[in-house]
Amino acid sequence: MKLDLKLYRGYVNDEELIVFGHLFESWAPDKYSIEKRGIKHAYAILHKFRIKPLENFEVRLKFKDLDVTTKTQEDGYFRFTIPYKADLDPGWHTYEVSCKMYEFGMVELGELLKPYPGKLGIISDIDDTFLISHSNSFFKKLYVMLSKNINKRKIFNDVVKHYKRLSRAGQDSEHSSNSFFYVSSSEWNLYDFIAEFADLHELPKAVIKLKKIKTGLRDFVRSGRGNHDHKFIKIKDIISFYPHIQYVLIGDDSQHDPYLYERICKTFPKNIKAVYIRQTTSKQNKKVQKVMANLNSMNVSTCYFRDSEKAIHHSERENII
């Protein structure tokens, strides 16, 4: 039996540290490779959804002076939420998680973020916000996912330029940046795909938060669909964890982002500086236009855009960048 231990980027504030991941038996999501093409790539993507989570296994976190153990949940997920008040420099830090099962054991290294001082955080959706995914077309979305590896997938023009400028906004040092969070209805099965795509296109390094892991091919067909309340919960958790900064929310009109962000703005009336919604069809959605008008009446700056160049001009005009 082989262990597969998957770690995700964690985060920390002045009082608490959060680290999370999954533990699997045999094949796990990290078997994906950018070198695979055609049928081998499709096979690797499908195998991301054929995993066997390991429940109730002990995992151990080591970070600085911390040495803590917990156990995995039913779906193999584990989360360390630890009181942490030690001085820590801003930026990315390495942590270690280990586990042992019978004669097998493994150690993996992950990263966690201590935000740089600043007044801006950016929370962005992924599919059809920066990664072209065709969420409006069920079959086209599945075809593209299975037929194209990340080096063949497309990103919207000027997205990287906009995100990099948001990352630098208000920062004095070239070594500091605003914190980014990518929150999506894609499942944890696709974490590597998303992280590598972002790295390939030099998008700002981000904490990535996805949907509950899936364990069967039937689930693959429903990937990214269904209830989106988990996104509201994850975004609410981020803002609650870092309540002293303002946020820019970026999404698209292919699914529920406008209505989700409207709920967030109503919940955190002092925390949201701007909402950006990408137009994914030939015409703007009237319901989305109504949501954006409502947000404007709540003193939230909005931009409903087709091309990222328009979003950049808006950010400049509003003195966000």
N, C-alpha and C positions, 0 to 999 in steps of 0.2 A: 504494500500500500504506500502511496506517495502523498505527501502533504503539499498543499498549495496555499500559501499565505499571502494575501493581497492587502497592502496598506495604501491608504489614501492621505492626501494632504490635510493635516490637522491645523488647529489654530489655538491661540492663547491670548488672554488679556491680563490685566494686573492681578486678577484673583483666581482665575480658573484656566485649566488646560483641557483641550478636547482632542482625542486621537481615536480613529475608528478604522475598521477594515473587515475582511472576510476570511474565513478558513474553509478550505474545500478538501475533498479527497479526489485523487486522480486528476483528470483534466480540469483546468481552471482558466479564467479569462486571460491570464498572462501568456497563454500559448499563442496568442495572436502575433503576427509578424508583418512588418511593412513590406518585406520582400515577396510575400505570397501574391500570386496573380490568379485570375480566372477561377477555375473550379476549386483550386487549393485555397484561395481567399474566401470563397463562399463557404467552403467546408469549415474553415477556421471560425468564421462569424457564427455559423450554426452551432458549432461546438461550444461557443461562449454561453449558449443557453442549455447545454447538456452537462450540468454540473451537479455534484453531490455535496451539499453543505454538511459541515461537521458541527453537530450541536453539543453543547455542554463540555467542550474541551477547554483546558486552561491555556490562557495566553498571558504573556508577561511583558510589561512595558518598562523600559529603562530610558530615562531622560535626565541628564544632569544628576542631581541627588535623588531623583525619584526611582523607585523600584516597586512596581505595583502589579498584582495579578488579578485577572477576572476570568470569566468563562463565556464561551460563545453562546449566542441565542439560537433559536430553532432554525433560522435560515443561515447559520454560520457567521452572522454578523456579530461584531463585538465593538464596544465603545467604552473608552476610558474618559470619564468626566471627573477631573481631579482638582481639588483646591490647590492653587499654586500662586504664591506671592513673592517668589524669589525674583531678584533683579534679572532682567533678560534684555539684551540688546534687540532693537527692531530688526526685522528681516526674517530670513528662512533659517531654520535650525533642524539638525538631524536628530531623529529619535530611533530607538530600536525596539522591535517586538519579536519575541521568540515563542515557540511552542514545541511540545514534545508529545509523541504518541507511540507507546510501546518502545521499539528500538529506534524509531524515526524521530528526528527533530530538525528544526530549521530556525534561522534567524534572518530577519529582513530589516532593512533600513527605510525609514520614511522621512517626510519633512513636515514641519509645522510652521505657521506664520505668526510672528508678532508684528502687527502693523506699525509702519513708521508714523510718527506724529503727523497729523494732517486733518483736514476737515472734510475729506471726500472719500467715499467708498463706492465701488461700481459693482452692481449686481446684473448679470447678463444671462439671458436665455442662450441656447446653443443652436438648435435646429431652426433653420430659416431666419435666424438672427445674425449669425456670422457664418455658419456652415450651411451651404445650400443643400436642402434635404427633401424638398417637394412634399412637405407634410400635408398639403391639400389633396394630394393624389396618393391613395393608399398603395396601389400596385407599383407606381413609379418609385415611391419611397423605398419599398422593399427591393425592387430591382437594383436601384442605385447602391443600396447598402450591401447587397450581395455581389455585385459585379465590379465595384470600384473600391480599391484600397485607398488609404488616406492620401497617398501621393497623387491620386487621380481625382479625388474629390475637390470640389470648387468652393472658394470663399468669395463673399461679395466684395466688389471693388471698394477700396478706401476704408474698409472696416479696420484693418490693422493700423492705418494712419490715425483714425479716430480714437481707437482704444489706447494707442501709445500716448497720444496727447492727453487723454483723460488720466492715464497713469502718471504723467508728469505734472499735471495741473497743481499749482500751489506748492510744489516741492522745491526746496532750495538746493539740495545736493543732487548731483548726478547719480549717486548711489542709492537714493531713496525713491520711493514710489507710492502711489495710492494703492489701496488693497482692492483686488478683484476677486469676485465670486461668480463662478459659472453654475447656474442652477437649472436643471433640465428634467423633463419627464422621460428621458431615456433612462434605461436601467443601469445599475452598477455593472452589469455584464459588459457594457460598452465603455467602461472607464478608460482603459488603455487606448482605445481608438480615439476618444475625445482628447485625452491628454497629449497624445502624439501629434494629432492634427493641429492642436493649438501651438505646440512647440515648433512644428514644421513651418508654420506661417508666422512665427515669432510674435504671437499674441502675448499680452502680459500674463505672467505666471499667476495662476489663480488657485484658490481652494475650489474644488469641484464637488457639488452635491447632486446626487442622482436619485432615482426611484428604486424602491425595494427590488432586490435581486430576483431574477426568474430562473427556474430550474428545468424547463422543458421546451421542446420545439414549438408546442402549441402556444406558449407564451411569447416566442419570438415573433409570431405572426401579429401579435397584439402590441409589439414593442412601441413605446412612446405614446400609446393611446390610453383611454380610460380616464379615471378621476385625476384631477390635477391639484387637489387639496394639499398633497404632500409638498408642492412647491410653495404654497402660502405658508405652511408650517416652517419650512426650511428658511425662507426669507425672513419670516418673523423672528426666528431664532438668531439669525445673523445680526439683524438690527438690534435686537434685545441684548446681544452679547457685546456689541459695540455701539452703545446708545448715544455717544457724544459726537458722532460725526453725521454729516448729511450724505444722502445716497443718490446716485443716478441709477435709474432702472431702465434696462434696455431689453426689448422683446420684439415680437412680430404679431401680425394679425391673423396668422394661419390657424391658431387655436385659441387659448384662453388668456393670453398674457394681458391684454388691456383690462379685462375685468378683474383679474388677479391683482394687477398693480393698483387698480382703483381701490380694492379692499385694503391693500397695504397702506396706501395714502390716507385712507380714513382711519386706520388703526394707529398710524404714526404721523399725526398731522404736522409735526415739527421736523421730521427727519428726511423727507423726500424733497430733493432740490429740483429734479427733472425726470420726466418719463419720455423715453424714445420708443416709438413703435414702427417697425419696418412694414411697409405695404408690400404684400406678396402677390397681389393680383393686379389686373390692369386698372381697376378703379378702387378708390378708397371705400371702405366699409362704413356705411352711415351710422351703424351702432357704435363703431369704434370712434368715429368723429364726435358722437354725442358724449362718450366717455372722456375723450380728451378735453372737450369743452367744460365738462364738469370738473376735471382736474384743474383746469385753468382758474375756475371760480374758487378753488381751494388754495390758490397761490402756488400751485405746482407748475413749473414751466414744462411745456409739452412740444413734441415734434413728431408728426406723422409723416414719414419719409419713404421714398422709393429707393433713393440713392444715398449712400453714406456721406457724399459731399454736402448734401443738404443738412444732414445732422451735424457735420463739422461746422458749417456756417452758423447754425443755430447755437452750438456750444460757444463759438467765438462771440456771437452777439450777446449772449447771456452772461458773458464773462465766466463761464465754467472752465474754459481752457484759455 
